[in-house]
Amino acid sequence: MIPPLAGRLFTPAGAATVLVALVALLHLLVAGRFELSGDEAHYALYAYHLDWSYFDHPPMVGWLLATLLPISDSEFVLRLWPVMLSVLSSWLLFQLTQRLYPDSSPWVATVAVALLHSAIIYQLLSMAMVPDSPLVPVGLALALLLHRAVIEGKTMSWLAIGVMFGLAGLSKYTAVLLVFGTALIVLQGQWRQLLTPWLWGGVVIAMVVISPVLWWNLQHDWISISYQLGHGMPERNWSLQRVGLSLLGQFLAYGPLLVVAAVMATLSGINNSRHRFTLFLAWPLLLFFGWNSGYEPSLPHWTLIGWALLLPTAAYWLVTRWANLSVRILAWGGGGYSVVLVLLVHSSLFTPWLPFEDERYPLADLYGWEQAADRALELAAANGVEGSEPLPLYAGNWSFASHIAWYARPAQVKVSDDKYTQNDIWFGSPVVGESAILVVPYQFRNEPQSNGTQRFKQCELRESVPVIFRQRTATSYQLYLCREYLG
């Protein structure tokens, strides 16, 4: 599967190193060229408002970002963590693949790393700090240690496994699904592992590591658990159409090469104990989100750790079947799909070149929030009652509020809907009768139910803040003076 020239110039580890270094350099070139996304801003606020845990996610993403804030709060610096974690994930995946397939082609590990970076969703998350950013390297490290404990018989590794489970729990609640895969591996002829004190020592360590999350939830009536259960068991009927849309999203986000190779490797390897190691770890998570997407469409990055754990087996399947013409067509065609998407996305983030009509730039959500926040603060101060504090800022949902709150900090930014979110904890809930400056992105200007204007007795458009690219208006932000919040 490796071109002859590459095989002559590089060792497998050298080729993987060059690939990861080039991708990291590409990320660093564009990392400071655009503003934080809604998710990024939300988790950056975690770092600004440090706590033991948070409403919607555990604290790891905020704790890591907090180490950078003393250096700088720039977009470039805040994106250093996801770039570094992506490099770490690549190294761990290389090590895991070598450990699983020591007798196979030495290039299997290199192919596994290439598959990881072929996914456009992974390329995006390698520049955006979200809970999955630390979860992926922690999950891969967990798999490595689990191999040492169960397959190699080094039972003291269960103590380190406990640490990894704890760190996974501090990263994202869905890490609990890795417990089911671990149980399947242990019970597959390795049930005597349950008798070792090291395993139970690891359980104790895991509980100690995640204790900040438990303590915070105990103080907040377990609202995180209720929120996550609402995702897992929403009050709606299961729909095959929603499953289909979610699977299509997965296919496009991870690419045909990765998805087809992973699925085919699963079908051909289920009877092989060496393959089942990663299959057992990955598929409980993938099947959970696949089924649950019938109730609520799953976002592509929710399954990232599952796909990452399948990559050693997918790479093995590709390398060992390279003589098959259909496999080569899949590899070159799927690889071309990924390269085109990677170049398209990174070039458009480096400089906005995509064609657009006025107010319709495709990536408008990544620009102009700082301008809007600055002007909203000026209006809030100018319209406050003389001698009192400025008016609070409002936004129609948590994502808009996170954008504004990050760039307007430490100002209060409340969410106008009736959902209880992390913003209510940080800034307080909306107050009936309160006046505010409401920030509305242009594309939501005619949606009063979602943009927040419907929640007030009266809203008056005071200003429009334009975002200009190439002498054209890419988007704008509507600033309203709203009176008497209705609840």
DABELUR-V144610 format. One record per residue. N is the residue number from 1. RES is the residue in one letter. SS is DSSP state (H for helix, E for strand, - for the rest). PHI is phi in whole degrees, -180 to 180 (none if undefined). D_CENTER is the distance of its C-alpha to the mean C-alpha in Angstrom with 2 decimals. Layout:
N:RES:SS:PHI:D_CENTER
N:RES:SS:PHI:D_CENTER
//
This chain:
1:M:-:none:30.72
2:I:-:-90:30.81
3:P:-:-56:32.93
4:P:H:-55:36.18
5:L:H:-62:35.84
6:A:H:-62:32.44
7:G:H:-65:34.02
8:R:H:-81:36.93
9:L:H:-86:35.03
10:F:-:-130:32.25
11:T:-:-79:31.85
12:P:H:-56:28.80
13:A:H:-67:27.19
14:G:H:-65:28.33
15:A:H:-64:26.88
16:A:H:-64:23.44
17:T:H:-63:23.77
18:V:H:-63:24.85
19:L:H:-60:22.01
20:V:H:-65:19.30
21:A:H:-65:21.35
22:L:H:-65:21.72
23:V:H:-65:18.05
24:A:H:-62:17.37
25:L:H:-62:20.34
26:L:H:-60:19.09
27:H:H:-62:15.84
28:L:H:-67:18.14
29:L:H:-66:20.52
30:V:H:-106:18.25
31:A:-:-60:16.00
32:G:-:-101:18.60
33:R:-:-96:19.71
34:F:-:-148:17.70
35:E:-:-76:16.70
36:L:-:-68:13.47
37:S:-:-72:11.51
38:G:H:-60:11.71
39:D:H:-64:8.37
40:E:H:-60:9.22
41:A:H:-64:12.69
42:H:H:-61:12.05
43:Y:H:-78:10.59
44:A:H:-66:13.34
45:L:H:-67:15.72
46:Y:H:-54:14.83
47:A:H:-68:16.31
48:Y:H:-71:19.17
49:H:-:-109:20.00
50:L:-:-59:19.69
51:D:-:-154:20.15
52:W:-:-70:20.13
53:S:-:-165:17.29
54:Y:-:-142:16.05
55:F:-:-57:16.48
56:D:-:-102:13.15
57:H:-:-149:11.41
58:P:-:-66:13.12
59:P:-:-91:13.90
60:M:H:-54:12.60
61:V:H:-61:10.10
62:G:H:-72:13.14
63:W:H:-61:15.66
64:L:H:-66:14.40
65:L:H:-64:14.28
66:A:H:-63:17.67
67:T:H:-71:19.20
68:L:H:-96:18.85
69:L:H:-58:20.21
70:P:-:-63:23.77
71:I:-:-83:23.55
72:S:-:-170:22.16
73:D:-:-109:19.93
74:S:-:-72:19.66
75:E:H:-60:16.63
76:F:H:-60:17.62
77:V:H:-67:17.84
78:L:H:-65:14.63
79:R:-:-93:12.85
80:L:H:-69:14.93
81:W:H:-60:12.78
82:P:H:-62:9.86
83:V:H:-65:12.90
84:M:H:-66:14.72
85:L:H:-68:12.16
86:S:H:-66:11.96
87:V:H:-62:15.75
88:L:H:-62:15.96
89:S:H:-61:13.99
90:S:H:-62:16.40
91:W:H:-64:19.34
92:L:H:-65:18.54
93:L:H:-65:18.12
94:F:H:-61:21.42
95:Q:H:-64:23.11
96:L:H:-63:22.04
97:T:H:-65:23.32
98:Q:H:-62:26.52
99:R:H:-67:27.05
100:L:H:-76:26.73
101:Y:-:-128:28.93
102:P:-:-69:31.38
103:D:-:-97:34.18
104:S:-:-91:32.42
105:S:-:-56:32.14
106:P:-:-64:30.64
107:W:-:-84:28.56
108:V:H:-60:26.45
109:A:H:-65:24.09
110:T:H:-64:23.92
111:V:H:-64:23.16
112:A:H:-60:20.28
113:V:H:-66:18.68
114:A:H:-63:19.57
115:L:H:-62:17.98
116:L:H:-58:14.59
117:H:H:-81:14.90
118:S:H:-77:16.38
119:A:-:-81:13.21
120:I:H:-64:12.46
121:I:H:-65:8.83
122:Y:H:-70:8.71
123:Q:H:-61:10.90
124:L:H:-68:8.84
125:L:H:-75:5.84
126:S:-:-79:9.03
127:M:-:-120:10.02
128:A:-:-123:7.39
129:M:-:-81:7.02
130:V:-:-132:4.28
131:P:H:-56:5.50
132:D:H:-68:4.31
133:S:H:-60:6.05
134:P:H:-79:9.19
135:L:H:-64:9.03
136:V:H:-64:9.66
137:P:H:-64:12.71
138:V:H:-65:13.89
139:G:H:-64:13.94
140:L:H:-69:15.81
141:A:H:-64:18.11
142:L:H:-60:18.77
143:A:H:-63:19.85
144:L:H:-59:22.09
145:L:H:-69:23.75
146:L:H:-65:24.18
147:H:H:-63:25.99
148:R:H:-62:28.21
149:A:H:-74:29.06
150:V:H:-90:29.66
151:I:H:-85:30.72
152:E:-:-92:32.35
153:G:-:77:33.75
154:K:-:-89:32.69
155:T:-:-68:32.34
156:M:-:-65:31.85
157:S:H:-63:28.33
158:W:H:-61:27.52
159:L:H:-67:27.55
160:A:H:-69:24.77
161:I:H:-61:22.92
162:G:H:-60:23.26
163:V:H:-61:21.68
164:M:H:-65:18.64
165:F:H:-62:18.38
166:G:H:-64:18.70
167:L:H:-66:15.97
168:A:H:-63:13.64
169:G:H:-66:14.89
170:L:H:-76:14.29
171:S:H:-92:10.57
172:K:-:-161:9.79
173:Y:H:-66:12.62
174:T:H:-67:11.98
175:A:H:-60:13.09
176:V:H:-61:16.50
177:L:H:-68:16.53
178:L:H:-69:17.03
179:V:H:-64:20.28
180:F:H:-65:21.66
181:G:H:-64:21.20
182:T:H:-63:22.82
183:A:H:-63:25.62
184:L:H:-62:26.29
185:I:H:-66:26.66
186:V:H:-66:28.96
187:L:H:-77:31.04
188:Q:-:-82:31.57
189:G:-:79:34.79
190:Q:-:-121:33.42
191:W:H:-63:34.17
192:R:H:-65:36.40
193:Q:H:-60:33.32
194:L:H:-68:33.34
195:L:H:-90:36.64
196:T:-:-81:35.52
197:P:H:-67:35.17
198:W:H:-66:32.36
199:L:H:-60:30.02
200:W:H:-72:30.90
201:G:H:-64:30.65
202:G:H:-63:27.03
203:V:H:-61:26.50
204:V:H:-63:28.10
205:I:H:-61:26.02
206:A:H:-59:22.74
207:M:H:-66:24.10
208:V:H:-66:25.16
209:V:H:-65:21.82
210:I:-:-89:20.01
211:S:H:-58:23.03
212:P:H:-59:21.53
213:V:H:-66:19.24
214:L:H:-65:22.35
215:W:H:-64:24.53
216:W:H:-62:22.45
217:N:H:-65:22.24
218:L:H:-60:25.96
219:Q:H:-76:26.68
220:H:-:-120:24.73
221:D:-:57:26.13
222:W:-:57:23.11
223:I:H:-68:21.28
224:S:H:-64:17.79
225:I:H:-65:19.27
226:S:H:-61:20.89
227:Y:H:-64:17.82
228:Q:H:-67:15.86
229:L:H:-65:19.11
230:G:H:-65:19.31
231:H:H:-69:16.13
232:G:H:-77:17.67
233:M:-:-134:21.19
234:P:-:-67:21.42
235:E:-:-88:24.99
236:R:-:-156:25.25
237:N:-:-76:26.70
238:W:-:-72:24.92
239:S:-:-132:24.83
240:L:H:-65:24.93
241:Q:H:-62:24.13
242:R:H:-64:20.71
243:V:H:-61:20.12
244:G:H:-61:21.36
245:L:H:-65:19.17
246:S:H:-66:15.98
247:L:H:-65:17.39
248:L:H:-63:18.25
249:G:H:-61:14.75
250:Q:H:-62:13.67
251:F:H:-61:16.75
252:L:H:-72:16.19
253:A:H:-74:12.55
254:Y:H:-98:13.45
255:G:-:90:17.04
256:P:H:-63:20.38
257:L:H:-64:21.06
258:L:H:-64:18.21
259:V:H:-65:18.43
260:V:H:-65:22.23
261:A:H:-62:22.66
262:A:H:-67:20.49
263:V:H:-69:22.34
264:M:H:-66:25.69
265:A:H:-63:25.21
266:T:H:-65:24.57
267:L:H:-65:27.69
268:S:H:-88:29.84
269:G:H:-113:28.76
270:I:-:-64:28.76
271:N:-:-93:32.31
272:N:-:-107:31.63
273:S:H:-63:30.88
274:R:H:-66:29.22
275:H:H:-72:26.70
276:R:H:-63:26.26
277:F:H:-55:24.71
278:T:H:-78:21.32
279:L:H:-62:21.90
280:F:H:-65:22.46
281:L:H:-72:19.29
282:A:H:-86:17.02
283:W:H:-73:18.80
284:P:H:-56:18.91
285:L:H:-70:15.17
286:L:H:-65:15.41
287:L:H:-69:18.59
288:F:H:-61:17.41
289:F:H:-70:14.71
290:G:H:-63:17.29
291:W:H:-69:19.94
292:N:H:-68:18.08
293:S:-:-66:17.06
294:G:-:-68:20.80
295:Y:-:-94:20.55
296:E:-:-145:17.31
297:P:-:-53:15.47
298:S:-:-86:12.23
299:L:-:-75:9.27
300:P:H:-56:8.81
301:H:H:-75:5.33
302:W:H:-63:6.86
303:T:H:-100:9.39
304:L:H:-56:8.05
305:I:H:-64:10.03
306:G:H:-64:12.87
307:W:H:-65:13.34
308:A:H:-61:13.17
309:L:H:-71:15.89
310:L:H:-83:17.96
311:L:H:-64:18.25
312:P:H:-57:21.35
313:T:H:-70:23.24
314:A:H:-64:22.20
315:A:H:-66:23.42
316:Y:H:-60:26.58
317:W:H:-62:27.26
318:L:H:-65:27.04
319:V:H:-67:29.25
320:T:H:-75:31.83
321:R:-:-116:32.24
322:W:-:-64:32.38
323:A:-:-68:36.02
324:N:-:-78:35.10
325:L:H:-60:35.20
326:S:H:-64:32.59
327:V:H:-69:30.09
328:R:H:-66:30.89
329:I:H:-63:30.52
330:L:H:-60:27.07
331:A:H:-65:26.06
332:W:H:-73:27.52
333:G:H:-67:26.60
334:G:H:-66:22.97
335:G:H:-64:22.77
336:G:H:-63:24.34
337:Y:H:-56:21.86
338:S:H:-67:18.97
339:V:H:-63:21.03
340:V:H:-62:22.00
341:L:H:-64:18.53
342:V:H:-60:17.35
343:L:H:-67:20.55
344:L:H:-62:20.43
345:V:H:-67:17.02
346:H:H:-69:17.76
347:S:H:-68:21.31
348:S:H:-73:20.56
349:L:H:-80:18.24
350:F:H:-67:20.99
351:T:-:-150:23.58
352:P:-:-67:23.52
353:W:-:-117:25.80
354:L:-:-61:24.79
355:P:-:-67:27.80
356:F:-:-159:27.66
357:E:-:-88:30.08
358:D:-:-54:30.53
359:E:-:67:27.79
360:R:-:-134:25.66
361:Y:-:-69:23.54
362:P:-:-60:20.56
363:L:-:-108:18.06
364:A:H:-60:19.90
365:D:H:-64:17.00
366:L:H:-99:16.30
367:Y:-:-139:19.92
368:G:-:91:22.59
369:W:H:-67:20.99
370:E:H:-66:22.75
371:Q:H:-59:26.01
372:A:H:-63:25.68
373:A:H:-65:24.96
374:D:H:-62:27.93
375:R:H:-70:30.26
376:A:H:-63:29.22
377:L:H:-64:30.12
378:E:H:-65:33.47
379:L:H:-66:34.21
380:A:H:-63:33.29
381:A:H:-72:35.77
382:A:H:-71:38.42
383:N:-:-104:38.41
384:G:-:-73:38.39
385:V:-:-66:41.65
386:E:-:-56:43.82
387:G:-:87:43.60
388:S:-:-112:40.44
389:E:-:-70:36.74
390:P:-:-61:34.91
391:L:-:-62:33.50
392:P:E:-71:29.97
393:L:E:-97:27.26
394:Y:E:-127:25.76
395:A:E:-144:23.02
396:G:-:-78:22.63
397:N:-:-151:19.21
398:W:H:-65:16.60
399:S:H:-69:14.53
400:F:H:-60:17.81
401:A:H:-61:18.88
402:S:H:-66:15.94
403:H:H:-54:16.77
404:I:H:-67:20.41
405:A:H:-63:20.20
406:W:H:-66:18.50
407:Y:H:-83:21.13
408:A:H:-108:23.93
409:R:-:-57:23.48
410:P:-:-96:25.36
411:A:-:-64:26.54
412:Q:-:-73:25.94
413:V:E:-134:23.70
414:K:E:-102:24.12
415:V:E:-97:22.62
416:S:-:-79:25.51
417:D:-:-80:24.50
418:D:-:-100:25.63
419:K:-:-87:22.35
420:Y:-:-87:21.94
421:T:-:-134:18.70
422:Q:H:-59:17.77
423:N:H:-61:19.77
424:D:H:-64:22.83
425:I:H:-71:22.59
426:W:H:-75:22.29
427:F:H:-117:24.70
428:G:-:89:26.62
429:S:-:-83:26.93
430:P:-:-57:28.82
431:V:-:-112:32.57
432:V:-:-59:35.04
433:G:-:90:37.34
434:E:-:-76:35.06
435:S:-:-100:35.02
436:A:E:-162:32.04
437:I:E:-98:30.68
438:L:E:-103:28.19
439:V:E:-103:25.73
440:V:E:-129:25.12
441:P:E:-61:23.42
442:Y:H:-54:26.13
443:Q:H:-68:24.66
444:F:H:-108:24.83
445:R:-:-64:28.32
446:N:-:-101:30.09
447:E:-:-122:27.93
448:P:H:-60:29.53
449:Q:H:-71:27.95
450:S:H:-100:24.34
451:N:H:-88:25.13
452:G:-:103:26.98
453:T:H:-64:30.52
454:Q:H:-68:31.78
455:R:H:-84:31.22
456:F:E:-116:33.94
457:K:E:-67:37.66
458:Q:E:-150:37.75
459:C:E:-132:35.39
460:E:E:-119:36.88
461:L:E:-67:35.08
462:R:E:-100:35.88
463:E:E:-164:34.06
464:S:E:-120:31.77
465:V:E:-102:29.70
466:P:E:-84:29.38
467:V:E:-116:26.96
468:I:E:-106:29.14
469:F:E:-125:28.34
470:R:-:51:31.37
471:Q:-:61:33.74
472:R:E:-129:31.95
473:T:E:-84:29.97
474:A:E:-72:26.37
475:T:E:-164:25.59
476:S:E:-154:26.90
477:Y:E:-123:26.29
478:Q:E:-91:28.95
479:L:E:-108:30.14
480:Y:E:-110:32.19
481:L:E:-94:34.57
482:C:E:-112:34.30
483:R:E:-122:36.88
484:E:E:61:37.14
485:Y:E:-61:33.86
486:L:-:-93:34.84
487:G:-:91:32.24
//
